C-alpha cells in the first residue's frame, strides 16, 4: 500500500525540491505529474525550465484532472511513486475550465465549482490508493497572505485552502516548508 504525502509552503519556499528528495527516498520508479498549462510565453518558459530541471528518467504525465484515464497507461502504472506538482495549479485550471463568471455568478455556483474541484482531487487519491502507488502532492499555502482585492482571487484562495485541508486529512504525512526548511505537521 502506498503513502500519500503532502508538501505545502509559500511560493519559492523549496516545496518542489523537498518533494523531489522525498520521492527519491521512498520510490524506485518515479513519475512526474505536471499540472501546468501553457497560457502565455512566460508560462511556457517556466514549464520548459521545470522539464529541464527534473531527472530525464522520470516519465512525465501532463494532467490536472480526469485521472482515471491514467489507469490504462502502462508507463504510469509502472511507477511506484508519483510527484504531483502542483495542486494549486490544478485547482486554478479546473476552476478556469468552468463556464463561470467569477465576478457575478452566485455563491451557489461557486460551491458547485468547489465540489467539482474536490471530486477531481478525490479521484486522484482514490486511484493511487487502489494502485498502491506512493503520491507526493506539492501545494501552495495560500492563506498566509493578504486577502485578495478581487472576487476570483478570494474564491480561489478559499477553494485552494479547503482543498489543502482535505488533502492533508487524507495524507499519511504533511510537511510545511519555510525558506527551504521542512516542518513536520503530520506523520504516520
N, C-alpha and C positions, 0 to 999 in steps of 0.2 A: 504494500500500500504506500502510495506516495505522500509527500508532505506538501502542504500549502504554506508558503512563506510570503509575508507582505513586508515590503521595504518602502517607507514613506519619509518625507522630508521636504524641505523647500527647494526651489529652483537652484540648481548648481550646488547642491549640498553634498553630492557624492553618492547619491542613491544608486545610480546605474553601476558605478564602479563596485560598490559594496555588493549589489545583486550579482554581478558577474563573478566576484570572488565566491559568493555563496553557492552558485550553481557548480562551480569547479570543485567545491568541497563535497557536494552531495551527488554529483552526476558523473556519468561516463560518456554518454552521447547526449549532447546538449543541442536544443533547438531554440531559435530566437523568434519570438512572436512580435513582429513590428506592427505598431498600430497607426503610425503617422501616414497621412495622405498628403500628396503634393498639392498645395493650394496656391503657391506662388514661388518665385525664384529663390527667395530666402529659405523657404521650407525645403525646396529641392536640394539646396546646398547642405542644410542640416541633415537631411536623410542620407545624402552621399557621405558626409563626414561620419555618421553613425555606422554605415555599412563598412567603410574603410577601417574603422577602429575595432571592430569585433573580429574574433578569430574566423578565418576562412572556412574552417571545418564545421562551423555551426550552420546548419541549414536555416534559412530564413523563411518564415511563413508570414506573409503580409495580410493581416486580417484584424479587424476591430469588432466584428460581430459575425453571426452565422457560423459559430464554431463547430457545430455538428458536422459540417462538410469535411472537417479535418479527420474525422473518424474513418474516412475512406482513403486517406493519404498515407501510403506505406512509409514514406520518409518521416512524416510526422509521428506515426506510431512507433517508429524505431527509436525515437528519442526517449530516454528515461527521465530527462529533466528539461524543463522549459523555462525560459525567461520571457515575461510579458511586459514589454516596455512601450507605452505606459498606459495605466488605467485612465488617467485624466485626459489623455489624448483620445482614447477610445470613447470616453463619455462625451467629449466635445463632438466627435464625428457622428456618433449616434444621435445626439441632440440636433445637429445641423442637417441630418438626413430627413428629419421630420418636417412636414409642411406646416410649420408653426410660425406665427408672428409673435416673437418673444416680447415685443413691446406692447402688444394689445390683447392677445388671447388670454382667456380666463385662467385662474389658478387650477381649475378642474382639468383643463387641457395640459397644464404643466405637470400635474400629478400623473396624468396618463403617460407623458414622456418619461417621467421618472420610473414608472412601473416598467416601461419598455427597456430602459437602460438596465434596471436591476435584473430583468428577465435574461438579457444577453449575458451579463456577468455571471449570473447563477448558472447558466448553461455551460459556461467555460469551466467553472468549478465542478459542476456535476460531471462533466465529461472527463476531466483529469482524475476525478475520484474513481470513475468506472475503469479508466485505462490504467490506473495505478501509477501515473506519471507524477514526478515532483513538479511543482509550479512555483516560481518566484515572481511575484507581482511587484512592479515598480509603480508608485503613485505619488502624486504631489499632495502635500499637506496644504490645503487651500484656505484653512480657517484662521491662520495666524496674522493675516494682513488686514488692510483696511477694508471696509465694506465697499464693494463696487458701486460706483455712482450711477450705473445704468442697470436696467432690469435684467437683461440677458446675463450679465456678469453675476448678479445676485442669484439668479436661478441656477446658473452653472455651479457657483460656489456651494449652494445648498445641496444640489443633487450630488456633486462630487464628494462633499463631506459625508452625506448619508451613505453613499456607496463605499467610502473608505471604512465607515463603521461596520457596514455589512460584511465587507471582505475580511476585516480584522476579526469579526466574530467567528468566521469560518476558518480562519488561518490557524495553523499549528504554532507558528512563530510570527512575531511582529517586531520590526526594528524601526526606530526613528533615527534618521541621520542628520547631524548638525555639523557643518563645517568639516565634513569627511569623517566624523567620529560617530559610531553607532551606539545607540542606547537600546537595550533590550526592553521591550514593552510586554511581550508575551512569549513564553517558551513552553513547549510541551515536555 
